């Protein structure tokens, strides 16, 4: 007895083939949003913007690995009282991380999905200070000067008279959750994510939560 296949069967098989091909394939992402610092970082800086790009690979339908680059501003918080003779400048945070993502791309066959992500990598906090600024003599080395990467002597006074720019590198970890919306039956998704970042920066750790919105392929 011969077996007949309907048009519906052919459509079902084609979708299975498409899903299987998409399950193990490269992925791209780009997003941006707002970063909120947490203490101790929040004691010195305020809310700022961020930008993130990444690429990765889907191991199967629910598991992926990604490599990401992130930039986030760390501006001086104007609502916090600082020393009168405080430095004037700006700080930027850059990171390169490797991450694991566990995702459910379709909740009850809907276009909506969820995921959790964890990872770690390299974080670089780069400080740029007004070249015309000089630390006044006999300035007590308060934590605020540690934030701007000034050095202190054994007596507790700032010994770096001028610092035009300086960077601080450290390892760090991150973890968060996200929500996705698939565009029809395509590999493109809109997504929003909140992720906690902690970098083990010397003296004052770097802690923040970027909330981002973007587009992801696969």
Secondary structure, 3 states (H helix, E strand, C coil): CCCCCCHHHHHHHHHHHHHHHHHCCEEEEEEEEEEEECCCHHHCECCEEEEEEEEEEECCCCEEEEEEEEEEECCECCCCCCCCCCCCEEEEEEEEEEEEEEEECCCCCCCEEEEEEEEEEEEEEEEEECCCCCCCCCCECCHHHHHCCCCECCCCEECCCCCCEEEEEEEEEEEEEEEEEECCCCCEEEEEEEEEEEECCCCCCEEEEEEEEEEEEC
